[in-house]
């Protein structure tokens, strides 16, 4: 599904500016500032509206189609920046609503937005794992979203570095370390859940609570 966010944003902006100029001609002197602010607001609104429409229109689709649509939408709607650039801090996990409002995020924000989007579409959360890997070509830590079609099949990888959804066996550029979801934390070499420091679990819980509060997520069972 192709979503022309820019076209919608321009339409919203034209409407906003036309109404401003109609009732306040003096604002013409500040047109560049108004255009910048109005365009930013229009893009913000367009991304969120498009995201909600994507979820609503894809809820009953096949899982593979849902994966493709979400992966494509998030990769196109969000530009990569560091947490320092986006939020003024070294490490911050944003909710999908925050990421799409800003239109920017790092690899964790891409993966988190895809996770919550797919769960809202109805994909069981146990099939999805946010996965920390080492990106071997970049020689740095990275996060992707892994989708497990079944317990006996290898996962499919949704990534912002490679727009193609590919089986894990084809992603030889990624070295998995551990993964997690609402059901636990998993080491890459073992299928069982493992314990993690309380600070890590608290951070995931805090993100999940913020996502519920801003409408990014739906309630999920734990355990």
TORZAFI-213601 format. One record per atom (N, C-alpha, C, CB): residue number from 0; residue in three letters; atom name; y, z, x. Coordinates in steps of 0.02 Angstrom, whole numbers. Each point is the difference from the previous one (the first is absolute). Glycine has a CB too. Layout:
REM TORZAFI-213601
NUM|ALA|CA|Y|Z|X
...
END
This chain:
REM TORZAFI-213601
0|UNK|N|-59|0|42
0|UNK|CA|59|0|-42
0|UNK|C|62|0|44
0|UNK|CB|-62|61|-92
1|UNK|N|107|-107|80
1|UNK|CA|60|-5|40
1|UNK|C|58|32|-36
1|UNK|CB|-42|-106|53
2|UNK|N|76|153|-18
2|UNK|CA|56|36|-30
2|UNK|C|62|-17|39
2|UNK|CB|-74|93|-41
3|UNK|N|122|-127|9
3|UNK|CA|61|-21|34
3|UNK|C|51|57|-5
3|UNK|CB|-22|-122|-24
4|UNK|N|16|170|69
4|UNK|CA|43|59|-1
4|UNK|C|72|-19|13
4|UNK|CB|-95|70|37
5|UNK|N|106|-114|10
5|UNK|CA|68|-19|18
5|UNK|C|37|-33|-58
5|UNK|CB|-37|-14|118
6|UNK|N|2|-29|-155
6|UNK|CA|31|-34|-57
6|UNK|C|21|51|-53
6|UNK|CB|-69|-103|23
7|UNK|N|24|151|-38
7|UNK|CA|17|52|-48
7|UNK|C|58|42|24
7|UNK|CB|-119|2|-39
8|UNK|N|119|15|103
8|UNK|CA|53|41|28
8|UNK|C|67|-36|-6
8|UNK|CB|-81|53|79
9|UNK|N|83|-118|-63
9|UNK|CA|62|-37|-5
9|UNK|C|25|-3|-72
9|UNK|CB|-34|-68|99
10|UNK|N|-12|61|-146
10|UNK|CA|20|-3|-71
10|UNK|C|29|67|-22
10|UNK|CB|-90|-85|-22
11|UNK|N|58|139|42
11|UNK|CA|26|66|-16
11|UNK|C|69|11|31
11|UNK|CB|-117|43|-8
12|UNK|N|125|-65|70
12|UNK|CA|63|9|35
12|UNK|C|55|-40|-33
12|UNK|CB|-63|20|106
13|UNK|N|49|-83|-125
13|UNK|CA|51|-41|-33
13|UNK|C|24|32|-64
13|UNK|CB|-51|-103|50
14|UNK|N|3|131|-88
14|UNK|CA|17|33|-63
14|UNK|C|44|61|13
14|UNK|CB|-107|-41|-51
15|UNK|N|88|80|102
15|UNK|CA|38|60|16
15|UNK|C|71|-17|20
15|UNK|CB|-105|56|35
16|UNK|N|113|-104|11
16|UNK|CA|66|-17|25
16|UNK|C|43|-32|-55
16|UNK|CB|-49|-16|114
17|UNK|N|18|-24|-157
17|UNK|CA|38|-32|-54
17|UNK|C|30|53|-47
17|UNK|CB|-74|-101|7
18|UNK|N|34|152|-23
18|UNK|CA|25|51|-45
18|UNK|C|55|41|33
18|UNK|CB|-112|5|-56
19|UNK|N|104|9|121
19|UNK|CA|52|38|36
19|UNK|C|66|-38|1
19|UNK|CB|-88|53|71
20|UNK|N|85|-117|-54
20|UNK|CA|61|-40|5
20|UNK|C|33|-12|-68
20|UNK|CB|-48|-55|102
21|UNK|N|6|53|-155
21|UNK|CA|27|-12|-67
21|UNK|C|46|58|-21
21|UNK|CB|-103|-67|-30
22|UNK|N|82|128|46
22|UNK|CA|37|58|-24
22|UNK|C|47|29|53
22|UNK|CB|-94|23|-75
23|UNK|N|88|-45|138
23|UNK|CA|43|27|52
23|UNK|C|14|-53|52
23|UNK|CB|-47|115|-20
24|UNK|N|95|-161|7
24|UNK|CA|16|-53|48
24|UNK|C|22|27|67
24|UNK|CB|32|-71|-96
25|UNK|N|-6|132|99
25|UNK|CA|23|27|63
25|UNK|C|-58|9|49
25|UNK|CB|92|58|-59
26|UNK|N|-153|-55|34
26|UNK|CA|-57|8|44
26|UNK|C|-14|-62|42
26|UNK|CB|-47|80|-82
27|UNK|N|79|-136|65
27|UNK|CA|-10|-60|40
27|UNK|C|17|11|73
27|UNK|CB|24|-68|-102
28|UNK|N|25|110|115
28|UNK|CA|20|12|69
28|UNK|C|-56|33|40
28|UNK|CB|118|11|-37
29|UNK|N|-162|24|2
29|UNK|CA|-55|34|34
29|UNK|C|-66|-36|-11
29|UNK|CB|61|108|-14
30|UNK|N|-58|-173|0
30|UNK|CA|-60|-38|-17
30|UNK|C|-55|5|53
30|UNK|CB|73|-76|-63
31|UNK|N|-58|69|129
31|UNK|CA|-55|4|49
31|UNK|C|-38|66|-4
31|UNK|CB|65|-75|74
32|UNK|N|-28|131|-81
32|UNK|CA|-34|65|-4
32|UNK|C|-41|6|-64
32|UNK|CB|92|51|67
33|UNK|N|-63|-77|-122
33|UNK|CA|-36|2|-64
33|UNK|C|-63|-42|4
33|UNK|CB|108|17|-62
34|UNK|N|-103|-76|93
34|UNK|CA|-58|-44|6
34|UNK|C|-55|33|40
34|UNK|CB|75|-99|-9
35|UNK|N|-56|132|64
35|UNK|CA|-49|32|42
35|UNK|C|-36|56|-37
35|UNK|CB|68|-29|100
36|UNK|N|-28|72|-133
36|UNK|CA|-29|55|-37
36|UNK|C|-40|-24|-60
36|UNK|CB|95|72|36
37|UNK|N|-67|-121|-73
37|UNK|CA|-34|-26|-59
37|UNK|C|-64|-36|17
37|UNK|CB|109|-10|-54
38|UNK|N|-109|-27|109
38|UNK|CA|-60|-36|20
38|UNK|C|-55|48|21
38|UNK|CB|71|-97|36
39|UNK|N|-52|150|-1
39|UNK|CA|-49|50|20
39|UNK|C|-31|34|-60
39|UNK|CB|63|18|105
40|UNK|N|-22|-1|-155
40|UNK|CA|-25|31|-61
40|UNK|C|-44|-48|-39
40|UNK|CB|102|71|-5
41|UNK|N|-83|-134|3
41|UNK|CA|-40|-50|-36
41|UNK|C|-68|-10|31
41|UNK|CB|105|-57|-34
42|UNK|N|-107|55|101
42|UNK|CA|-64|-7|34
42|UNK|C|-44|61|-12
42|UNK|CB|55|-71|87
43|UNK|N|-25|130|-85
43|UNK|CA|-35|62|-14
43|UNK|C|-33|-4|-69
43|UNK|CB|80|65|74
44|UNK|N|-41|-83|-124
44|UNK|CA|-25|-3|-68
44|UNK|C|-53|-55|-7
44|UNK|CB|111|42|-42
45|UNK|N|-100|-99|74
45|UNK|CA|-46|-56|-7
45|UNK|C|-68|16|31
45|UNK|CB|97|-79|2
46|UNK|N|-97|112|55
46|UNK|CA|-63|18|32
46|UNK|C|-40|48|-44
46|UNK|CB|52|-17|113
47|UNK|N|-19|68|-140
47|UNK|CA|-35|49|-40
47|UNK|C|-25|-30|-66
47|UNK|CB|70|90|52
48|UNK|N|-28|-131|-84
48|UNK|CA|-22|-33|-62
48|UNK|C|-59|-46|14
48|UNK|CB|117|6|-45
49|UNK|N|-114|-44|98
49|UNK|CA|-55|-45|18
49|UNK|C|-64|39|15
49|UNK|CB|83|-82|44
50|UNK|N|-76|138|-11
50|UNK|CA|-58|42|17
50|UNK|C|-33|27|-64
50|UNK|CB|53|31|110
51|UNK|N|-13|-5|-155
51|UNK|CA|-28|26|-63
51|UNK|C|-32|-56|-41
51|UNK|CB|88|91|0
52|UNK|N|-57|-149|0
52|UNK|CA|-30|-57|-36
52|UNK|C|-66|-22|32
52|UNK|CB|115|-37|-33
53|UNK|N|-117|38|99
53|UNK|CA|-61|-18|35
53|UNK|C|-57|46|-21
53|UNK|CB|67|-43|98
54|UNK|N|-54|108|-99
54|UNK|CA|-51|48|-18
54|UNK|C|-22|-9|-73
54|UNK|CB|47|81|83
55|UNK|N|1|-88|-128
55|UNK|CA|-15|-8|-71
55|UNK|C|-40|-63|-14
55|UNK|CB|104|63|-26
56|UNK|N|-88|-118|62
56|UNK|CA|-31|-64|-14
56|UNK|C|-66|-10|37
56|UNK|CB|113|-45|-18
57|UNK|N|-131|92|62
57|UNK|CA|-61|-9|40
57|UNK|C|-53|53|-13
57|UNK|CB|71|-52|86
58|UNK|N|-58|96|-133
58|UNK|CA|-44|57|-12
58|UNK|C|-71|-21|-18
58|UNK|CB|99|64|-37
59|UNK|N|-108|-118|1
59|UNK|CA|-66|-20|-22
59|UNK|C|-29|-58|40
59|UNK|CB|31|40|-113
60|UNK|N|-1|-57|169
60|UNK|CA|-25|-54|42
60|UNK|C|-58|23|44
60|UNK|CB|114|-51|0
61|UNK|N|-149|3|27
61|UNK|CA|-53|14|48
61|UNK|C|29|36|61
61|UNK|CB|-64|-102|-38
62|UNK|N|24|147|67
62|UNK|CA|25|40|56
62|UNK|C|25|-43|58
62|UNK|CB|-79|89|-33
63|UNK|N|45|-143|48
63|UNK|CA|21|-42|56
63|UNK|C|68|-32|-13
63|UNK|CB|-120|-23|27
64|UNK|N|132|5|-90
64|UNK|CA|65|-28|-18
64|UNK|C|54|54|6
64|UNK|CB|-55|-84|-77
65|UNK|N|39|144|55
65|UNK|CA|48|55|7
65|UNK|C|18|13|73
65|UNK|CB|-47|51|-105
66|UNK|N|-4|-52|148
66|UNK|CA|12|10|72
66|UNK|C|48|-53|26
66|UNK|CB|-114|51|13
67|UNK|N|100|-113|-29
67|UNK|CA|41|-55|25
67|UNK|C|72|5|-24
67|UNK|CB|-102|-72|2
68|UNK|N|111|87|-66
68|UNK|CA|68|3|-27
68|UNK|C|40|58|30
68|UNK|CB|-43|-51|-106
69|UNK|N|12|109|111
69|UNK|CA|35|58|28
69|UNK|C|16|-11|73
69|UNK|CB|-57|75|-83
70|UNK|N|8|-99|121
70|UNK|CA|11|-11|71
70|UNK|C|57|-50|12
70|UNK|CB|-121|24|22
71|UNK|N|121|-77|-60
71|UNK|CA|52|-51|7
71|UNK|C|68|27|-21
71|UNK|CB|-87|-89|-20
72|UNK|N|88|125|-36
72|UNK|CA|64|24|-26
72|UNK|C|33|49|49
72|UNK|CB|-42|-16|-117
73|UNK|N|5|67|138
73|UNK|CA|28|50|45
73|UNK|C|21|-30|66
73|UNK|CB|-71|87|-55
74|UNK|N|30|-131|83
74|UNK|CA|17|-32|64
74|UNK|C|63|-41|-5
74|UNK|CB|-121|-3|29
75|UNK|N|134|-27|-87
75|UNK|CA|60|-42|-7
75|UNK|C|61|41|-20
75|UNK|CB|-74|-95|-33
76|UNK|N|64|148|-6
76|UNK|CA|57|38|-26
76|UNK|C|29|49|51
76|UNK|CB|-50|-12|-112
77|UNK|N|10|31|162
77|UNK|CA|21|52|47
77|UNK|C|7|-30|70
77|UNK|CB|-58|88|-69
78|UNK|N|112|-71|102
78|UNK|CA|12|-20|70
78|UNK|C|-18|58|45
78|UNK|CB|91|-80|-34
79|UNK|N|-122|64|90
79|UNK|CA|-20|53|46
79|UNK|C|59|28|39
79|UNK|CB|-113|-54|9
80|UNK|N|121|120|-12
80|UNK|CA|47|36|43
80|UNK|C|-32|66|18
80|UNK|CB|102|-55|-55
81|UNK|N|-77|89|105
81|UNK|CA|-26|65|19
81|UNK|C|25|53|-49
81|UNK|CB|-4|-35|121
82|UNK|N|-30|92|-121
82|UNK|CA|23|56|-42
82|UNK|C|70|23|21
82|UNK|CB|-119|35|-17
83|UNK|N|133|-40|81
83|UNK|CA|66|19|24
83|UNK|C|54|-44|-31
83|UNK|CB|-51|41|107
84|UNK|N|37|-106|-110
84|UNK|CA|48|-47|-30
84|UNK|C|5|10|-75
84|UNK|CB|-25|-81|91
85|UNK|N|-31|92|-123
85|UNK|CA|0|5|-74
85|UNK|C|23|67|-25
85|UNK|CB|-93|-81|-1
86|UNK|N|70|135|32
86|UNK|CA|10|67|-28
86|UNK|C|35|48|49
86|UNK|CB|-101|-19|-69
87|UNK|N|114|-3|130
87|UNK|CA|34|43|47
87|UNK|C|-42|56|28
87|UNK|CB|102|-27|-59
88|UNK|N|-169|18|57
88|UNK|CA|-46|49|28
88|UNK|C|-57|-37|34
88|UNK|CB|31|84|-89
89|UNK|N|-66|-48|132
89|UNK|CA|-52|-33|41
89|UNK|C|-62|-19|-41
89|UNK|CB|42|64|98
90|UNK|N|-59|-25|-148
90|UNK|CA|-61|-14|-37
90|UNK|C|8|23|-72
90|UNK|CB|-69|11|105
91|UNK|N|67|-58|-152
91|UNK|CA|9|17|-71
91|UNK|C|-45|-45|-42
91|UNK|CB|120|37|20
92|UNK|N|-157|-6|-66
92|UNK|CA|-41|-39|-46
92|UNK|C|38|-8|-65
92|UNK|CB|-107|43|54
93|UNK|N|126|-104|-69
93|UNK|CA|39|-15|-61
93|UNK|C|-47|-14|-58
93|UNK|CB|94|-45|70
94|UNK|N|-71|60|-131
94|UNK|CA|-36|-20|-60
94|UNK|C|11|-75|-10
94|UNK|CB|12|117|-52
95|UNK|N|-56|-150|13
95|UNK|CA|12|-70|-15
95|UNK|C|68|-14|-31
95|UNK|CB|-122|-12|-15
96|UNK|N|145|55|-29
96|UNK|CA|66|-10|-31
96|UNK|C|55|3|52
96|UNK|CB|-43|49|-107
97|UNK|N|38|-3|155
97|UNK|CA|49|5|53
97|UNK|C|-1|-62|44
97|UNK|CB|-12|125|-2
98|UNK|N|-48|-146|21
98|UNK|CA|-7|-58|44
98|UNK|C|28|-63|-33
98|UNK|CB|-101|52|52
99|UNK|N|84|-63|-116
99|UNK|CA|23|-60|-34
99|UNK|C|75|4|-17
99|UNK|CB|-115|-15|-47
100|UNK|N|140|75|35
100|UNK|CA|72|7|-12
100|UNK|C|39|-21|62
100|UNK|CB|-22|93|-82
101|UNK|N|-2|-70|139
101|UNK|CA|33|-16|63
101|UNK|C|-16|-72|23
101|UNK|CB|-4|121|32
102|UNK|N|-57|-144|-48
102|UNK|CA|-21|-66|23
102|UNK|C|-20|0|74
102|UNK|CB|74|-50|-85
103|UNK|N|-86|110|112
103|UNK|CA|-16|7|71
103|UNK|C|-50|56|9
103|UNK|CB|114|-43|33
104|UNK|N|-153|39|21
104|UNK|CA|-47|54|15
104|UNK|C|-41|-17|61
104|UNK|CB|-5|30|-121
105|UNK|N|-33|19|146
105|UNK|CA|-44|-13|56
105|UNK|C|-70|-12|-26
105|UNK|CB|72|71|78
106|UNK|N|-121|-77|-32
106|UNK|CA|-68|-18|-20
106|UNK|C|-30|50|-49
106|UNK|CB|-14|-56|109
107|UNK|N|31|121|-101
107|UNK|CA|-26|50|-46
107|UNK|C|26|-11|-71
107|UNK|CB|-7|81|95
108|UNK|N|71|-100|-99
108|UNK|CA|29|-11|-66
108|UNK|C|-30|-61|-35
108|UNK|CB|106|51|41
109|UNK|N|-121|-104|-3
109|UNK|CA|-34|-58|-28
109|UNK|C|-67|21|-29
109|UNK|CB|57|-76|83
110|UNK|N|-97|111|-44
110|UNK|CA|-68|19|-21
110|UNK|C|2|48|-59
110|UNK|CB|-39|-16|117
111|UNK|N|84|64|-115
111|UNK|CA|7|49|-54
111|UNK|C|20|-35|-66
111|UNK|CB|31|89|84
112|UNK|N|16|-136|-80
112|UNK|CA|21|-36|-60
112|UNK|C|-58|-40|-30
112|UNK|CB|117|-7|47
113|UNK|N|-158|-23|-4
113|UNK|CA|-57|-38|-25
113|UNK|C|-52|46|-32
113|UNK|CB|20|-86|89
114|UNK|N|-32|143|-58
114|UNK|CA|-48|48|-27
114|UNK|C|18|22|-70
114|UNK|CB|-23|39|117
115|UNK|N|84|-14|-126
115|UNK|CA|20|25|-65
115|UNK|C|6|-56|-52
115|UNK|CB|61|93|57
116|UNK|N|-42|-153|-35
116|UNK|CA|5|-57|-47
116|UNK|C|-69|-17|-27
116|UNK|CB|99|-44|62
117|UNK|N|-149|41|-19
117|UNK|CA|-67|-19|-22
117|UNK|C|-32|54|-43
117|UNK|CB|-12|-68|104
118|UNK|N|25|131|-88
118|UNK|CA|-26|54|-42
118|UNK|C|31|-4|-70
118|UNK|CB|-17|74|102
119|UNK|N|82|-89|-105
119|UNK|CA|32|-7|-65
119|UNK|C|-27|-59|-39
119|UNK|CB|103|51|48
120|UNK|N|-129|-101|-14
120|UNK|CA|-31|-57|-34
120|UNK|C|-70|16|-25
120|UNK|CB|67|-76|72
121|UNK|N|-94|132|-51
121|UNK|CA|-66|20|-24
121|UNK|C|-56|-1|51
121|UNK|CB|38|-41|-106
122|UNK|N|-23|22|168
122|UNK|CA|-52|2|52
122|UNK|C|-14|73|17
122|UNK|CB|36|-113|46
123|UNK|N|-100|133|-47
123|UNK|CA|-17|70|16
123|UNK|C|25|20|69
123|UNK|CB|-100|-9|-74
124|UNK|N|131|67|78
124|UNK|CA|29|22|64
124|UNK|C|-54|9|54
124|UNK|CB|92|55|-63
125|UNK|N|-154|-42|43
125|UNK|CA|-52|8|50
125|UNK|C|-17|-65|36
125|UNK|CB|-46|94|-68
126|UNK|N|67|-151|39
126|UNK|CA|-11|-64|33
126|UNK|C|54|-17|51
126|UNK|CB|-58|-38|-102
127|UNK|N|110|78|105
127|UNK|CA|57|-14|42
127|UNK|C|9|55|52
127|UNK|CB|56|-62|-94
128|UNK|N|-42|42|156
128|UNK|CA|13|50|52
128|UNK|C|58|-23|43
128|UNK|CB|-121|34|1
129|UNK|N|170|10|5
129|UNK|CA|54|-11|48
129|UNK|C|-29|13|69
129|UNK|CB|92|33|-84
130|UNK|N|-88|-82|128
130|UNK|CA|-38|3|63
130|UNK|C|46|-5|60
130|UNK|CB|-98|-50|-58
131|UNK|N|95|101|100
131|UNK|CA|35|-2|64
131|UNK|C|-43|-39|49
131|UNK|CB|59|110|-23
132|UNK|N|-28|-157|57
132|UNK|CA|-35|-40|50
132|UNK|C|43|-5|63
132|UNK|CB|-60|-66|-91
133|UNK|N|30|40|143
133|UNK|CA|39|-19|58
133|UNK|C|5|-76|0
133|UNK|CB|-36|102|67
134|UNK|N|97|-128|-69
134|UNK|CA|11|-73|4
134|UNK|C|-5|-20|73
134|UNK|CB|75|-1|-104
135|UNK|N|-130|-30|122
135|UNK|CA|-16|-11|70
135|UNK|C|49|-48|34
135|UNK|CB|-119|21|-27
136|UNK|N|142|-72|-8
136|UNK|CA|47|-47|30
136|UNK|C|68|33|12
136|UNK|CB|-60|-94|-56
137|UNK|N|79|138|11
137|UNK|CA|65|34|6
137|UNK|C|-5|64|41
137|UNK|CB|33|-49|-109
138|UNK|N|-96|74|118
138|UNK|CA|-12|62|35
138|UNK|C|40|58|-31
138|UNK|CB|-21|-66|105
139|UNK|N|13|72|-171
139|UNK|CA|35|54|-34
139|UNK|C|-37|19|-64
139|UNK|CB|109|-39|48
140|UNK|N|-93|98|-74
140|UNK|CA|-30|23|-62
140|UNK|C|25|-42|-58
140|UNK|CB|-10|117|46
141|UNK|N|-33|-124|-97
141|UNK|CA|16|-44|-56
141|UNK|C|-37|26|-61
141|UNK|CB|19|-101|76
142|UNK|N|4|85|-136
142|UNK|CA|-35|18|-61
142|UNK|C|-12|-61|-43
142|UNK|CB|50|114|4
143|UNK|N|-110|-119|-32
143|UNK|CA|-17|-54|-47
143|UNK|C|-32|33|-61
143|UNK|CB|-16|-85|94
144|UNK|N|4|44|-145
144|UNK|CA|-37|23|-59
144|UNK|C|-67|-34|0
144|UNK|CB|106|20|-66
145|UNK|N|-160|19|60
145|UNK|CA|-68|-27|-3
145|UNK|C|-26|6|-72
145|UNK|CB|-20|30|121
146|UNK|N|-10|-85|-144
146|UNK|CA|-31|-1|-67
146|UNK|C|-75|-8|9
146|UNK|CB|104|-50|-53
147|UNK|N|-143|96|23
147|UNK|CA|-72|-1|4
147|UNK|C|-29|-26|-66
147|UNK|CB|1|97|83
148|UNK|N|-25|-160|-86
148|UNK|CA|-27|-27|-62
148|UNK|C|-58|42|-27
148|UNK|CB|35|-113|37
149|UNK|N|-77|139|8
149|UNK|CA|-55|43|-18
149|UNK|C|-18|42|61
149|UNK|CB|-44|-83|-87
150|UNK|N|0|131|77
150|UNK|CA|-19|45|54
150|UNK|C|-38|-37|55
150|UNK|CB|-5|94|-81
151|UNK|N|-26|-151|64
151|UNK|CA|-41|-36|49
151|UNK|C|37|-58|34
151|UNK|CB|-98|32|-68
152|UNK|N|160|-46|47
152|UNK|CA|37|-56|27
152|UNK|C|55|24|47
152|UNK|CB|-25|-66|-103
153|UNK|N|40|23|152
153|UNK|CA|54|16|46
153|UNK|C|67|-7|-37
153|UNK|CB|-69|-40|99
154|UNK|N|120|76|-76
154|UNK|CA|64|-2|-36
154|UNK|C|39|-64|14
154|UNK|CB|3|124|6
155|UNK|N|42|-139|-52
155|UNK|CA|49|-53|9
155|UNK|C|65|33|21
155|UNK|CB|-56|-76|-86
156|UNK|N|93|43|132
156|UNK|CA|59|31|28
156|UNK|C|63|-33|-26
156|UNK|CB|-65|28|103
157|UNK|N|110|13|-131
157|UNK|CA|66|-23|-22
157|UNK|C|51|25|52
157|UNK|CB|-33|2|-124
158|UNK|N|71|-48|152
158|UNK|CA|40|15|59
158|UNK|C|67|-36|-4
158|UNK|CB|-105|18|68
159|UNK|N|156|11|-39
159|UNK|CA|64|-34|4
159|UNK|C|6|-43|63
159|UNK|CB|51|93|-66
160|UNK|N|-94|-82|115
160|UNK|CA|1|-41|61
160|UNK|C|-34|-68|-12
160|UNK|CB|-1|104|69
161|UNK|N|-51|-104|-108
161|UNK|CA|-37|-61|-17
161|UNK|C|-3|-6|-76
161|UNK|CB|-70|6|107
162|UNK|N|103|-55|-136
162|UNK|CA|4|-5|-73
162|UNK|C|-67|-17|-35
162|UNK|CB|117|-35|16
163|UNK|N|-166|13|23
163|UNK|CA|-65|-17|-29
163|UNK|C|-40|64|-12
163|UNK|CB|1|-112|58
164|UNK|N|-36|114|-115
164|UNK|CA|-46|56|-13
164|UNK|C|-67|-19|30
164|UNK|CB|61|34|-107
165|UNK|N|-81|2|159
165|UNK|CA|-60|-19|37
165|UNK|C|-48|59|6
165|UNK|CB|67|-85|64
166|UNK|N|-133|70|-57
166|UNK|CA|-48|54|11
166|UNK|C|15|36|66
166|UNK|CB|-88|-64|-65
167|UNK|N|71|128|68
167|UNK|CA|14|39|59
167|UNK|C|-31|-30|63
167|UNK|CB|6|101|-72
168|UNK|N|-64|-133|65
168|UNK|CA|-35|-29|57
168|UNK|C|41|-57|32
168|UNK|CB|-109|31|-52
169|UNK|N|154|-60|14
169|UNK|CA|42|-54|27
169|UNK|C|64|25|32
169|UNK|CB|-48|-75|-86
170|UNK|N|63|139|77
170|UNK|CA|60|29|28
170|UNK|C|-16|35|66
170|UNK|CB|49|15|-116
171|UNK|N|-69|-55|164
171|UNK|CA|-17|27|66
171|UNK|C|62|24|38
171|UNK|CB|-98|-77|3
172|UNK|N|157|63|-31
172|UNK|CA|62|23|31
172|UNK|C|17|72|-21
172|UNK|CB|41|-118|3
173|UNK|N|-81|146|-48
173|UNK|CA|12|68|-25
173|UNK|C|-58|46|18
173|UNK|CB|70|-46|-94
174|UNK|N|-54|105|120
174|UNK|CA|-50|50|15
174|UNK|C|9|59|-47
174|UNK|CB|-5|-36|122
175|UNK|N|-40|44|-172
175|UNK|CA|9|55|-48
175|UNK|C|-9|68|31
175|UNK|CB|-40|-77|-89
176|UNK|N|81|125|66
176|UNK|CA|-3|69|26
176|UNK|C|-23|47|-56
176|UNK|CB|92|-25|84
177|UNK|N|-54|29|-138
177|UNK|CA|-22|38|-58
177|UNK|C|38|-25|-61
177|UNK|CB|-25|101|71
178|UNK|N|-1|-82|-130
178|UNK|CA|30|-23|-63
178|UNK|C|1|58|-49
178|UNK|CB|-40|-118|20
179|UNK|N|77|108|-75
179|UNK|CA|5|52|-50
179|UNK|C|21|-30|-67
179|UNK|CB|30|85|89
180|UNK|N|-42|-46|-142
180|UNK|CA|22|-16|-67
180|UNK|C|4|65|-39
180|UNK|CB|-53|-117|4
181|UNK|N|55|113|-69
181|UNK|CA|5|61|-40
181|UNK|C|-64|40|-2
181|UNK|CB|85|-58|-68
182|UNK|N|-138|33|99
182|UNK|CA|-64|33|-2
182|UNK|C|-20|32|67
182|UNK|CB|-34|-80|-88
183|UNK|N|73|67|140
183|UNK|CA|-17|31|64
183|UNK|C|23|-41|60
183|UNK|CB|-96|50|-56
184|UNK|N|76|-26|114
184|UNK|CA|17|-32|64
184|UNK|C|-66|-19|33
184|UNK|CB|108|67|13
185|UNK|N|-110|-127|18
185|UNK|CA|-62|-27|26
185|UNK|C|11|-24|72
185|UNK|CB|-36|-33|-116
186|UNK|N|-11|51|160
186|UNK|CA|1|-28|67
186|UNK|C|-27|-71|-2
186|UNK|CB|-13|114|51
187|UNK|N|36|-156|-6
187|UNK|CA|-20|-70|-1
187|UNK|C|-75|-10|10
187|UNK|CB|113|-28|44
188|UNK|N|-145|72|-6
188|UNK|CA|-71|-9|16
188|UNK|C|-47|39|-45
188|UNK|CB|35|-21|116
189|UNK|N|-8|56|-165
189|UNK|CA|-44|38|-45
189|UNK|C|23|-10|-72
189|UNK|CB|-23|84|90
190|UNK|N|-23|-91|-136
190|UNK|CA|19|-9|-71
190|UNK|C|19|64|-34
190|UNK|CB|-75|-97|-4
191|UNK|N|58|155|34
191|UNK|CA|14|64|-32
191|UNK|C|73|20|7
191|UNK|CB|-118|34|22
192|UNK|N|140|5|-70
192|UNK|CA|67|28|4
192|UNK|C|3|52|56
192|UNK|CB|19|-21|-123
193|UNK|N|37|26|156
193|UNK|CA|8|48|54
193|UNK|C|62|42|-13
193|UNK|CB|-58|-78|81
194|UNK|N|61|134|-47
194|UNK|CA|59|44|-8
194|UNK|C|57|-25|44
194|UNK|CB|-75|98|-26
195|UNK|N|135|-85|3
195|UNK|CA|60|-19|37
195|UNK|C|47|59|0
195|UNK|CB|-13|-122|-31
196|UNK|N|59|125|79
196|UNK|CA|48|55|2
196|UNK|C|38|7|-66
196|UNK|CB|11|-17|123
197|UNK|N|3|78|-144
197|UNK|CA|36|11|-63
197|UNK|C|65|-38|-5
197|UNK|CB|-51|112|-4
198|UNK|N|85|-121|61
198|UNK|CA|64|-35|-1
198|UNK|C|-9|-72|-24
198|UNK|CB|42|72|93
199|UNK|N|-96|-105|-72
199|UNK|CA|-13|-69|-22
199|UNK|C|-12|-2|-75
199|UNK|CB|-48|-27|113
200|UNK|N|5|71|-137
200|UNK|CA|-16|1|-71
200|UNK|C|62|17|-42
200|UNK|CB|-118|33|27
201|UNK|N|159|13|0
201|UNK|CA|62|18|-36
201|UNK|C|47|-60|-5
201|UNK|CB|-12|118|40
202|UNK|N|14|-158|12
202|UNK|CA|44|-58|0
202|UNK|C|-23|-51|-52
202|UNK|CB|25|18|122
203|UNK|N|-89|-30|-126
203|UNK|CA|-27|-47|-49
203|UNK|C|11|26|-71
203|UNK|CB|-86|-38|83
204|UNK|N|76|103|-92
204|UNK|CA|12|30|-66
204|UNK|C|73|-5|-19
204|UNK|CB|-96|78|19
205|UNK|N|140|-65|29
205|UNK|CA|72|-4|-14
205|UNK|C|21|-70|-19
205|UNK|CB|19|94|80
206|UNK|N|-45|-145|-45
206|UNK|CA|14|-69|-18
206|UNK|C|-25|-16|-70
206|UNK|CB|-7|-32|121
207|UNK|N|-54|54|-136
207|UNK|CA|-29|-14|-66
207|UNK|C|42|32|-55
207|UNK|CB|-114|-5|52
208|UNK|N|140|64|-40
208|UNK|CA|42|34|-50
208|UNK|C|65|-38|-10
208|UNK|CB|-51|110|31
209|UNK|N|81|-134|24
209|UNK|CA|62|-38|-6
209|UNK|C|-13|-66|-37
209|UNK|CB|43|51|106
210|UNK|N|-101|-81|-93
210|UNK|CA|-17|-63|-34
210|UNK|C|-9|10|-75
210|UNK|CB|-54|-41|105
211|UNK|N|24|98|-124
211|UNK|CA|-6|16|-71
211|UNK|C|68|12|-31
211|UNK|CB|-113|50|21
212|UNK|N|156|-16|15
212|UNK|CA|66|18|-26
212|UNK|C|44|-60|-11
212|UNK|CB|-10|108|57
213|UNK|N|6|-159|-13
213|UNK|CA|45|-57|-7
213|UNK|C|-33|-59|-36
213|UNK|CB|57|36|103
214|UNK|N|-118|-25|-130
214|UNK|CA|-32|-52|-39
214|UNK|C|-40|-51|39
214|UNK|CB|90|16|-79
215|UNK|N|-97|-4|144
215|UNK|CA|-39|-47|41
215|UNK|C|-75|6|-11
215|UNK|CB|91|6|85
216|UNK|N|-113|53|-107
216|UNK|CA|-71|14|-4
216|UNK|C|-19|26|-69
216|UNK|CB|-2|25|122
217|UNK|N|-63|-24|-134
217|UNK|CA|-28|31|-60
217|UNK|C|-44|58|23
217|UNK|CB|3|-111|-66
218|UNK|N|-14|161|24
218|UNK|CA|-42|57|20
218|UNK|C|-71|-22|17
218|UNK|CB|69|74|-73
219|UNK|N|-95|-45|127
219|UNK|CA|-68|-16|22
219|UNK|C|-40|63|12
219|UNK|CB|42|-106|52
220|UNK|N|-107|103|-64
220|UNK|CA|-42|59|15
220|UNK|C|-7|8|76
220|UNK|CB|-63|-15|-109
221|UNK|N|54|76|130
221|UNK|CA|-11|14|71
221|UNK|C|-72|23|9
221|UNK|CB|122|31|17
222|UNK|N|-143|-35|46
222|UNK|CA|-68|24|15
222|UNK|C|-45|-55|22
222|UNK|CB|15|89|-82
END
